[in-house]
C-alpha cells in the first residue's frame, strides 16, 4: 500500500504544497483538513494511527517522547521528522522519494528523520 501522509500542525505549509504541486496524486492531509488542528501530540499520533497515515513533523522535541509512549499500547503508521534546517526543496524531494520508493508497511512503528 502506498504511503499516506499527515502533516503536523507545525509543518511548514510550503512543504505540503510543494509535494502536492509536483505530484497531486500523493495523499497528504493536513491537520486543518482533518479538523484536528491544535490537538495534543498523543491525540495526533492516535489519529494518524487510526487513519494509517505517516505523521510528518518538524517537532523533534516532544513527538519522539510521545511516540515511544504511544507504542507501548498501540501500533503507529510511523513518523517522519523533518529537520528545521532542511531546505524546503530537499524536504519535498525526500517526501516524494519516500512515496515513490517505499510502501506504508515499511514505516510501521518507526520514526525516521529527513534528510534521510
N, CA, C and O atoms as CSV, one atom per row, in Angstrom:
chain,resi,resn,atom,element,x,y,z
A,1,UNK,N,N,0.845,-1.182,0.000
A,1,UNK,CA,C,0.000,0.000,0.000
A,1,UNK,C,C,0.890,1.244,0.000
A,1,UNK,O,O,1.928,1.277,0.661
A,2,UNK,N,N,0.476,2.248,-0.737
A,2,UNK,CA,C,1.220,3.495,-0.812
A,2,UNK,C,C,1.175,4.250,0.520
A,2,UNK,O,O,0.206,4.159,1.274
A,3,UNK,N,N,2.233,4.983,0.781
A,3,UNK,CA,C,2.310,5.825,1.978
A,3,UNK,C,C,1.275,6.940,1.862
A,3,UNK,O,O,1.103,7.552,0.808
A,4,UNK,N,N,0.599,7.179,2.969
A,4,UNK,CA,C,-0.330,8.308,3.086
A,4,UNK,C,C,0.201,9.183,4.209
A,4,UNK,O,O,0.503,8.683,5.292
A,5,UNK,N,N,0.318,10.478,3.965
A,5,UNK,CA,C,0.928,11.395,4.917
A,5,UNK,C,C,-0.116,12.194,5.691
A,5,UNK,O,O,-1.223,12.439,5.211
A,6,UNK,N,N,0.268,12.593,6.906
A,6,UNK,CA,C,-0.473,13.571,7.695
A,6,UNK,C,C,0.517,14.623,8.150
A,6,UNK,O,O,1.478,14.309,8.852
A,7,UNK,N,N,0.295,15.869,7.759
A,7,UNK,CA,C,1.163,16.979,8.160
A,7,UNK,C,C,0.771,17.467,9.545
A,7,UNK,O,O,-0.377,17.846,9.776
A,8,UNK,N,N,1.724,17.457,10.461
A,8,UNK,CA,C,1.544,18.022,11.792
A,8,UNK,C,C,1.230,19.514,11.639
A,8,UNK,O,O,1.581,20.131,10.634
A,9,UNK,N,N,0.568,20.079,12.643
A,9,UNK,CA,C,0.197,21.496,12.567
A,9,UNK,C,C,1.404,22.430,12.476
A,9,UNK,O,O,1.266,23.569,12.028
A,10,UNK,N,N,2.585,21.964,12.894
A,10,UNK,CA,C,3.753,22.846,12.843
A,10,UNK,C,C,4.584,22.651,11.582
A,10,UNK,O,O,5.598,23.329,11.412
A,11,UNK,N,N,4.183,21.742,10.691
A,11,UNK,CA,C,4.939,21.515,9.465
A,11,UNK,C,C,4.782,22.707,8.529
A,11,UNK,O,O,3.678,23.218,8.339
A,12,UNK,N,N,5.882,23.139,7.953
A,12,UNK,CA,C,5.873,24.251,7.004
A,12,UNK,C,C,4.915,23.944,5.854
A,12,UNK,O,O,5.076,22.942,5.157
A,13,UNK,N,N,3.921,24.807,5.658
A,13,UNK,CA,C,2.920,24.619,4.603
A,13,UNK,C,C,3.536,24.559,3.207
A,13,UNK,O,O,2.981,23.929,2.306
A,14,UNK,N,N,4.687,25.217,3.028
A,14,UNK,CA,C,5.341,25.200,1.720
A,14,UNK,C,C,5.796,23.791,1.338
A,14,UNK,O,O,5.881,23.464,0.154
A,15,UNK,N,N,6.085,22.967,2.330
A,15,UNK,CA,C,6.490,21.589,2.051
A,15,UNK,C,C,5.296,20.810,1.508
A,15,UNK,O,O,5.403,20.136,0.484
A,16,UNK,N,N,4.169,20.902,2.189
A,16,UNK,CA,C,2.966,20.192,1.751
A,16,UNK,C,C,2.546,20.662,0.360
A,16,UNK,O,O,2.309,19.841,-0.526
A,17,UNK,N,N,2.454,21.963,0.165
A,17,UNK,CA,C,2.015,22.471,-1.140
A,17,UNK,C,C,3.018,22.132,-2.236
A,17,UNK,O,O,2.620,21.885,-3.375
A,18,UNK,N,N,4.299,22.116,-1.918
A,18,UNK,CA,C,5.315,21.759,-2.901
A,18,UNK,C,C,5.211,20.308,-3.329
A,18,UNK,O,O,5.330,19.995,-4.514
A,19,UNK,N,N,4.990,19.420,-2.370
A,19,UNK,CA,C,4.808,17.999,-2.691
A,19,UNK,C,C,3.584,17.823,-3.585
A,19,UNK,O,O,3.650,17.136,-4.604
A,20,UNK,N,N,2.476,18.440,-3.206
A,20,UNK,CA,C,1.238,18.282,-3.962
A,20,UNK,C,C,1.290,18.968,-5.329
A,20,UNK,O,O,0.626,18.530,-6.268
A,21,UNK,N,N,2.062,20.023,-5.440
A,21,UNK,CA,C,2.235,20.673,-6.737
A,21,UNK,C,C,2.967,19.748,-7.699
A,21,UNK,O,O,2.634,19.666,-8.881
A,22,UNK,N,N,3.970,19.055,-7.172
A,22,UNK,CA,C,4.768,18.135,-8.004
A,22,UNK,C,C,4.010,16.858,-8.337
A,22,UNK,O,O,4.023,16.399,-9.479
A,23,UNK,N,N,3.346,16.284,-7.330
A,23,UNK,CA,C,2.614,15.025,-7.528
A,23,UNK,C,C,1.265,15.101,-6.814
A,23,UNK,O,O,1.151,14.673,-5.665
A,24,UNK,N,N,0.252,15.638,-7.474
A,24,UNK,CA,C,-1.050,15.817,-6.826
A,24,UNK,C,C,-1.718,14.509,-6.401
A,24,UNK,O,O,-2.661,14.524,-5.611
A,25,UNK,N,N,-1.241,13.389,-6.915
A,25,UNK,CA,C,-1.843,12.105,-6.547
A,25,UNK,C,C,-1.397,11.611,-5.167
A,25,UNK,O,O,-1.948,10.637,-4.654
A,26,UNK,N,N,-0.414,12.268,-4.570
A,26,UNK,CA,C,0.015,11.889,-3.224
A,26,UNK,C,C,-1.071,12.269,-2.227
A,26,UNK,O,O,-1.608,13.376,-2.269
A,27,UNK,N,N,-1.385,11.348,-1.339
A,27,UNK,CA,C,-2.391,11.572,-0.309
A,27,UNK,C,C,-1.687,12.223,0.890
A,27,UNK,O,O,-1.049,11.541,1.692
A,28,UNK,N,N,-1.813,13.536,0.997
A,28,UNK,CA,C,-1.113,14.317,2.010
A,28,UNK,C,C,-2.124,15.236,2.682
A,28,UNK,O,O,-2.432,16.315,2.174
A,29,UNK,N,N,-2.632,14.805,3.816
A,29,UNK,CA,C,-3.654,15.548,4.543
A,29,UNK,C,C,-3.004,16.435,5.602
A,29,UNK,O,O,-1.978,16.075,6.179
A,30,UNK,N,N,-3.597,17.575,5.848
A,30,UNK,CA,C,-3.129,18.449,6.923
A,30,UNK,C,C,-4.057,18.300,8.130
A,30,UNK,O,O,-5.181,17.814,8.009
A,31,UNK,N,N,-3.570,18.722,9.278
A,31,UNK,CA,C,-4.431,18.664,10.467
A,31,UNK,C,C,-5.638,19.581,10.294
A,31,UNK,O,O,-6.717,19.298,10.815
A,32,UNK,N,N,-5.455,20.675,9.565
A,32,UNK,CA,C,-6.569,21.582,9.299
A,32,UNK,C,C,-7.650,20.867,8.487
A,32,UNK,O,O,-8.832,20.928,8.826
A,33,UNK,N,N,-7.237,20.190,7.417
A,33,UNK,CA,C,-8.196,19.461,6.575
A,33,UNK,C,C,-8.895,18.356,7.366
A,33,UNK,O,O,-10.069,18.065,7.141
A,34,UNK,N,N,-8.163,17.752,8.286
A,34,UNK,CA,C,-8.723,16.663,9.093
A,34,UNK,C,C,-9.588,17.178,10.246
A,34,UNK,O,O,-10.284,16.403,10.901
A,35,UNK,N,N,-9.540,18.481,10.488
A,35,UNK,CA,C,-10.321,19.061,11.579
A,35,UNK,C,C,-9.746,18.780,12.953
A,35,UNK,O,O,-10.477,18.720,13.942
A,36,UNK,N,N,-8.423,18.607,13.012
A,36,UNK,CA,C,-7.788,18.284,14.299
A,36,UNK,C,C,-6.635,19.226,14.625
A,36,UNK,O,O,-5.716,18.840,15.347
A,37,UNK,N,N,-6.664,20.444,14.111
A,37,UNK,CA,C,-5.587,21.355,14.428
A,37,UNK,C,C,-5.563,21.658,15.923
A,37,UNK,O,O,-6.604,21.717,16.576
A,38,UNK,N,N,-4.373,21.845,16.444
A,38,UNK,CA,C,-4.143,22.173,17.845
A,38,UNK,C,C,-4.532,21.063,18.826
A,38,UNK,O,O,-4.944,21.348,19.950
A,39,UNK,N,N,-4.404,19.812,18.412
A,39,UNK,CA,C,-4.630,18.707,19.353
A,39,UNK,C,C,-3.298,18.330,19.985
A,39,UNK,O,O,-2.234,18.678,19.473
A,40,UNK,N,N,-3.366,17.630,21.079
A,40,UNK,CA,C,-2.148,17.197,21.769
A,40,UNK,C,C,-1.402,16.164,20.914
A,40,UNK,O,O,-1.979,15.540,20.024
A,41,UNK,N,N,-0.118,16.001,21.204
A,41,UNK,CA,C,0.685,15.023,20.467
A,41,UNK,C,C,0.105,13.612,20.570
A,41,UNK,O,O,0.013,12.931,19.549
A,42,UNK,N,N,-0.289,13.144,21.755
A,42,UNK,CA,C,-0.865,11.800,21.827
A,42,UNK,C,C,-2.125,11.638,20.960
A,42,UNK,O,O,-2.310,10.605,20.317
A,43,UNK,N,N,-2.982,12.658,20.947
A,43,UNK,CA,C,-4.190,12.588,20.117
A,43,UNK,C,C,-3.833,12.615,18.636
A,43,UNK,O,O,-4.465,11.935,17.828
A,44,UNK,N,N,-2.828,13.397,18.285
A,44,UNK,CA,C,-2.376,13.456,16.892
A,44,UNK,C,C,-1.820,12.101,16.455
A,44,UNK,O,O,-2.129,11.624,15.364
A,45,UNK,N,N,-1.009,11.491,17.298
A,45,UNK,CA,C,-0.455,10.170,16.987
A,45,UNK,C,C,-1.562,9.126,16.867
A,45,UNK,O,O,-1.508,8.256,15.997
A,46,UNK,N,N,-2.554,9.212,17.732
A,46,UNK,CA,C,-3.679,8.286,17.680
A,46,UNK,C,C,-4.473,8.456,16.393
A,46,UNK,O,O,-4.843,7.474,15.750
A,47,UNK,N,N,-4.735,9.703,16.019
A,47,UNK,CA,C,-5.469,9.974,14.781
A,47,UNK,C,C,-4.704,9.420,13.581
A,47,UNK,O,O,-5.281,8.743,12.730
A,48,UNK,N,N,-3.403,9.711,13.516
A,48,UNK,CA,C,-2.585,9.230,12.398
A,48,UNK,C,C,-2.606,7.700,12.331
A,48,UNK,O,O,-2.714,7.126,11.248
A,49,UNK,N,N,-2.503,7.049,13.479
A,49,UNK,CA,C,-2.510,5.586,13.511
A,49,UNK,C,C,-3.847,5.030,13.046
A,49,UNK,O,O,-3.897,4.084,12.260
A,50,UNK,N,N,-4.917,5.616,13.531
A,50,UNK,CA,C,-6.258,5.170,13.153
A,50,UNK,C,C,-6.485,5.293,11.651
A,50,UNK,O,O,-7.116,4.429,11.041
A,51,UNK,N,N,-5.975,6.359,11.061
A,51,UNK,CA,C,-6.149,6.609,9.631
A,51,UNK,C,C,-5.060,5.961,8.777
A,51,UNK,O,O,-5.121,6.020,7.549
A,52,UNK,N,N,-4.069,5.347,9.413
A,52,UNK,CA,C,-2.981,4.717,8.664
A,52,UNK,C,C,-2.101,5.714,7.944
A,52,UNK,O,O,-1.625,5.455,6.839
A,53,UNK,N,N,-1.885,6.866,8.581
A,53,UNK,CA,C,-1.103,7.943,7.968
A,53,UNK,C,C,0.241,8.110,8.657
A,53,UNK,O,O,0.332,8.094,9.885
A,54,UNK,N,N,1.270,8.268,7.861
A,54,UNK,CA,C,2.622,8.554,8.339
A,54,UNK,C,C,2.660,10.024,8.742
A,54,UNK,O,O,2.457,10.903,7.905
A,55,UNK,N,N,2.917,10.293,10.014
A,55,UNK,CA,C,2.938,11.662,10.517
A,55,UNK,C,C,4.228,12.351,10.091
A,55,UNK,O,O,5.318,11.811,10.280
A,56,UNK,N,N,4.101,13.545,9.514
A,56,UNK,CA,C,5.255,14.338,9.086
A,56,UNK,C,C,5.279,15.603,9.935
A,56,UNK,O,O,4.293,16.336,9.999
A,57,UNK,N,N,6.420,15.853,10.587
A,57,UNK,CA,C,6.500,16.944,11.553
A,57,UNK,C,C,7.899,17.550,11.583
A,57,UNK,O,O,8.856,16.955,11.087
A,58,UNK,N,N,8.006,18.727,12.165
A,58,UNK,CA,C,9.300,19.331,12.489
A,58,UNK,C,C,9.629,19.117,13.965
A,58,UNK,O,O,10.742,19.408,14.403
A,59,UNK,N,N,8.668,18.614,14.726
A,59,UNK,CA,C,8.762,18.547,16.190
A,59,UNK,C,C,9.700,17.434,16.663
A,59,UNK,O,O,9.277,16.298,16.874
A,60,UNK,N,N,10.951,17.773,16.822
A,60,UNK,CA,C,11.960,16.824,17.293
A,60,UNK,C,C,12.011,16.792,18.829
A,60,UNK,O,O,12.637,15.913,19.422
A,61,UNK,N,N,11.342,17.765,19.460
A,61,UNK,CA,C,11.423,17.888,20.916
A,61,UNK,C,C,10.427,16.970,21.644
A,61,UNK,O,O,10.824,16.222,22.537
A,62,UNK,N,N,9.147,17.020,21.275
A,62,UNK,CA,C,8.151,16.264,22.044
A,62,UNK,C,C,7.594,15.027,21.340
A,62,UNK,O,O,7.226,14.058,22.004
A,63,UNK,N,N,7.528,15.044,20.026
A,63,UNK,CA,C,6.948,13.889,19.311
A,63,UNK,C,C,7.680,12.585,19.637
A,63,UNK,O,O,7.012,11.588,19.912
A,64,UNK,N,N,9.025,12.537,19.620
A,64,UNK,CA,C,9.676,11.251,19.926
A,64,UNK,C,C,9.311,10.690,21.303
A,64,UNK,O,O,9.165,9.478,21.462
A,65,UNK,N,N,9.166,11.561,22.287
A,65,UNK,CA,C,8.792,11.116,23.628
A,65,UNK,C,C,7.382,10.509,23.609
A,65,UNK,O,O,7.159,9.412,24.123
A,66,UNK,N,N,6.446,11.238,23.012
A,66,UNK,CA,C,5.066,10.752,22.946
A,66,UNK,C,C,4.952,9.515,22.057
A,66,UNK,O,O,4.136,8.630,22.317
A,67,UNK,N,N,5.767,9.459,21.016
A,67,UNK,CA,C,5.760,8.306,20.116
A,67,UNK,C,C,6.173,7.041,20.875
A,67,UNK,O,O,5.545,5.993,20.726
A,68,UNK,N,N,7.215,7.140,21.679
A,68,UNK,CA,C,7.654,5.994,22.478
A,68,UNK,C,C,6.566,5.506,23.415
A,68,UNK,O,O,6.339,4.304,23.547
A,69,UNK,N,N,5.900,6.442,24.060
A,69,UNK,CA,C,4.806,6.075,24.973
A,69,UNK,C,C,3.627,5.464,24.207
A,69,UNK,O,O,2.994,4.508,24.656
A,70,UNK,N,N,3.356,6.047,23.042
A,70,UNK,CA,C,2.254,5.574,22.204
A,70,UNK,C,C,2.456,4.110,21.820
A,70,UNK,O,O,1.514,3.317,21.848
A,71,UNK,N,N,3.690,3.760,21.462
A,71,UNK,CA,C,3.989,2.397,21.019
A,71,UNK,C,C,3.871,1.358,22.126
A,71,UNK,O,O,3.830,0.159,21.851
A,72,UNK,N,N,3.818,1.807,23.368
A,72,UNK,CA,C,3.640,0.873,24.481
A,72,UNK,C,C,2.256,0.240,24.466
A,72,UNK,O,O,2.063,-0.847,25.012
A,73,UNK,N,N,1.287,0.917,23.841
A,73,UNK,CA,C,-0.090,0.423,23.874
A,73,UNK,C,C,-0.704,0.160,22.504
A,73,UNK,O,O,-1.687,-0.573,22.401
A,74,UNK,N,N,-0.138,0.747,21.450
A,74,UNK,CA,C,-0.713,0.555,20.120
A,74,UNK,C,C,0.315,0.738,19.025
A,74,UNK,O,O,1.416,1.235,19.262
A,75,UNK,N,N,-0.055,0.333,17.829
A,75,UNK,CA,C,0.823,0.477,16.672
A,75,UNK,C,C,0.626,1.820,16.005
A,75,UNK,O,O,-0.415,2.461,16.148
A,76,UNK,N,N,1.643,2.231,15.276
A,76,UNK,CA,C,1.632,3.504,14.567
A,76,UNK,C,C,1.990,3.278,13.108
A,76,UNK,O,O,2.694,2.325,12.774
A,77,UNK,N,N,1.506,4.155,12.243
A,77,UNK,CA,C,1.906,4.125,10.832
A,77,UNK,C,C,3.298,4.722,10.666
A,77,UNK,O,O,3.876,4.645,9.582
A,78,UNK,N,N,3.847,5.322,11.736
A,78,UNK,CA,C,5.195,5.866,11.717
A,78,UNK,C,C,5.232,7.379,11.741
A,78,UNK,O,O,4.210,8.055,11.623
A,79,UNK,N,N,6.452,7.892,11.899
A,79,UNK,CA,C,6.682,9.335,11.984
A,79,UNK,C,C,7.919,9.692,11.166
A,79,UNK,O,O,8.934,8.998,11.226
A,80,UNK,N,N,7.827,10.766,10.413
A,80,UNK,CA,C,8.979,11.365,9.743
A,80,UNK,C,C,9.201,12.738,10.339
A,80,UNK,O,O,8.300,13.577,10.332
A,81,UNK,N,N,10.402,12.972,10.857
A,81,UNK,CA,C,10.739,14.278,11.422
A,81,UNK,C,C,11.648,14.997,10.431
A,81,UNK,O,O,12.741,14.527,10.113
A,82,UNK,N,N,11.179,16.138,9.953
A,82,UNK,CA,C,11.969,16.947,9.023
A,82,UNK,C,C,12.708,18.008,9.821
A,82,UNK,O,O,12.100,18.799,10.542
A,83,UNK,N,N,14.008,18.015,9.684
A,83,UNK,CA,C,14.826,19.000,10.384
A,83,UNK,C,C,14.399,20.415,10.001
A,83,UNK,O,O,14.081,20.692,8.845
A,84,UNK,N,N,14.398,21.297,10.988
A,84,UNK,CA,C,14.094,22.717,10.729
A,84,UNK,C,C,15.130,23.329,9.788
A,84,UNK,O,O,14.844,24.310,9.102
A,85,UNK,N,N,16.330,22.753,9.755
A,85,UNK,CA,C,17.400,23.274,8.903
A,85,UNK,C,C,17.369,22.710,7.484
A,85,UNK,O,O,18.145,23.141,6.631
A,86,UNK,N,N,16.495,21.767,7.229
A,86,UNK,CA,C,16.397,21.149,5.906
A,86,UNK,C,C,15.770,22.145,4.934
A,86,UNK,O,O,14.734,22.744,5.224
A,87,UNK,N,N,16.401,22.312,3.794
A,87,UNK,CA,C,15.836,23.194,2.768
A,87,UNK,C,C,14.486,22.647,2.316
A,87,UNK,O,O,14.298,21.434,2.229
A,88,UNK,N,N,13.566,23.530,2.035
A,88,UNK,CA,C,12.218,23.122,1.635
A,88,UNK,C,C,12.270,22.234,0.400
A,88,UNK,O,O,11.583,21.214,0.348
A,89,UNK,N,N,13.069,22.602,-0.593
A,89,UNK,CA,C,13.165,21.805,-1.818
A,89,UNK,C,C,13.645,20.387,-1.515
A,89,UNK,O,O,13.150,19.427,-2.107
A,90,UNK,N,N,14.592,20.249,-0.609
A,90,UNK,CA,C,15.097,18.921,-0.258
A,90,UNK,C,C,14.041,18.117,0.481
A,90,UNK,O,O,13.883,16.922,0.231
A,91,UNK,N,N,13.316,18.759,1.389
A,91,UNK,CA,C,12.245,18.067,2.116
A,91,UNK,C,C,11.193,17.556,1.133
A,91,UNK,O,O,10.712,16.431,1.263
A,92,UNK,N,N,10.843,18.376,0.163
A,92,UNK,CA,C,9.870,17.973,-0.859
A,92,UNK,C,C,10.391,16.760,-1.620
A,92,UNK,O,O,9.672,15.775,-1.790
A,93,UNK,N,N,11.625,16.828,-2.073
A,93,UNK,CA,C,12.222,15.716,-2.832
A,93,UNK,C,C,12.245,14.429,-2.016
A,93,UNK,O,O,11.940,13.355,-2.536
A,94,UNK,N,N,12.602,14.535,-0.755
A,94,UNK,CA,C,12.709,13.331,0.074
A,94,UNK,C,C,11.333,12.731,0.382
A,94,UNK,O,O,11.194,11.509,0.432
A,95,UNK,N,N,10.328,13.566,0.588
A,95,UNK,CA,C,8.984,13.029,0.803
A,95,UNK,C,C,8.469,12.343,-0.462
A,95,UNK,O,O,7.821,11.299,-0.386
A,96,UNK,N,N,8.754,12.924,-1.609
A,96,UNK,CA,C,8.361,12.292,-2.873
A,96,UNK,C,C,9.090,10.963,-3.034
A,96,UNK,O,O,8.501,9.980,-3.486
A,97,UNK,N,N,10.357,10.930,-2.669
A,97,UNK,CA,C,11.128,9.688,-2.735
A,97,UNK,C,C,10.528,8.620,-1.817
A,97,UNK,O,O,10.406,7.460,-2.209
A,98,UNK,N,N,10.156,9.010,-0.604
A,98,UNK,CA,C,9.509,8.079,0.325
A,98,UNK,C,C,8.248,7.512,-0.321
A,98,UNK,O,O,8.013,6.304,-0.275
A,99,UNK,N,N,7.448,8.371,-0.915
A,99,UNK,CA,C,6.193,7.948,-1.524
A,99,UNK,C,C,6.424,7.040,-2.734
A,99,UNK,O,O,5.728,6.040,-2.909
A,100,UNK,N,N,7.407,7.396,-3.564
A,100,UNK,CA,C,7.648,6.639,-4.789
A,100,UNK,C,C,8.359,5.307,-4.550
A,100,UNK,O,O,8.083,4.324,-5.237
A,101,UNK,N,N,9.267,5.273,-3.584
A,101,UNK,CA,C,10.172,4.130,-3.458
A,101,UNK,C,C,9.871,3.197,-2.298
A,101,UNK,O,O,10.617,2.244,-2.073
A,102,UNK,N,N,8.813,3.440,-1.565
A,102,UNK,CA,C,8.551,2.575,-0.422
A,102,UNK,C,C,7.063,2.333,-0.262
A,102,UNK,O,O,6.227,2.959,-0.914
A,103,UNK,N,N,6.765,1.405,0.625
A,103,UNK,CA,C,5.391,1.061,0.955
A,103,UNK,C,C,5.115,1.463,2.402
A,103,UNK,O,O,6.033,1.541,3.219
A,104,UNK,N,N,3.871,1.711,2.703
A,104,UNK,CA,C,3.474,2.157,4.040
A,104,UNK,C,C,3.937,1.194,5.132
A,104,UNK,O,O,4.304,1.624,6.226
A,105,UNK,N,N,3.921,-0.083,4.844
A,105,UNK,CA,C,4.289,-1.099,5.837
A,105,UNK,C,C,5.730,-0.952,6.316
A,105,UNK,O,O,6.067,-1.406,7.410
A,106,UNK,N,N,6.574,-0.327,5.514
A,106,UNK,CA,C,7.982,-0.164,5.875
A,106,UNK,C,C,8.188,0.830,7.021
A,106,UNK,O,O,9.269,0.869,7.609
A,107,UNK,N,N,7.184,1.624,7.343
A,107,UNK,CA,C,7.316,2.660,8.360
A,107,UNK,C,C,6.549,2.362,9.640
A,107,UNK,O,O,6.604,3.141,10.592
A,108,UNK,N,N,5.838,1.247,9.672
A,108,UNK,CA,C,5.031,0.908,10.853
A,108,UNK,C,C,5.929,0.870,12.090
A,108,UNK,O,O,6.940,0.169,12.132
A,109,UNK,N,N,5.526,1.641,13.081
A,109,UNK,CA,C,6.198,1.731,14.391
A,109,UNK,C,C,7.634,2.273,14.316
A,109,UNK,O,O,8.431,2.051,15.227
A,110,UNK,N,N,7.955,2.975,13.239
A,110,UNK,CA,C,9.300,3.562,13.100
A,110,UNK,C,C,9.224,5.082,13.108
A,110,UNK,O,O,8.229,5.690,12.715
A,111,UNK,N,N,10.313,5.661,13.570
A,111,UNK,CA,C,10.487,7.103,13.499
A,111,UNK,C,C,11.771,7.342,12.718
A,111,UNK,O,O,12.816,6.770,13.031
A,112,UNK,N,N,11.684,8.190,11.699
A,112,UNK,CA,C,12.827,8.478,10.827
A,112,UNK,C,C,12.995,9.980,10.700
A,112,UNK,O,O,12.069,10.755,10.940
A,113,UNK,N,N,14.201,10.369,10.317
A,113,UNK,CA,C,14.498,11.798,10.123
A,113,UNK,C,C,14.736,12.101,8.657
A,113,UNK,O,O,15.238,11.264,7.907
A,114,UNK,N,N,14.376,13.287,8.268
A,114,UNK,CA,C,14.680,13.839,6.948
A,114,UNK,C,C,15.526,15.070,7.188
A,114,UNK,O,O,15.133,15.922,7.985
A,115,UNK,N,N,16.681,15.207,6.529
A,115,UNK,CA,C,17.104,14.393,5.401
A,115,UNK,C,C,17.453,12.972,5.812
A,115,UNK,O,O,17.968,12.711,6.899
A,116,UNK,N,N,17.141,12.051,4.871
A,116,UNK,CA,C,17.386,10.621,5.104
A,116,UNK,C,C,18.862,10.326,5.181
A,116,UNK,O,O,19.252,9.174,5.373
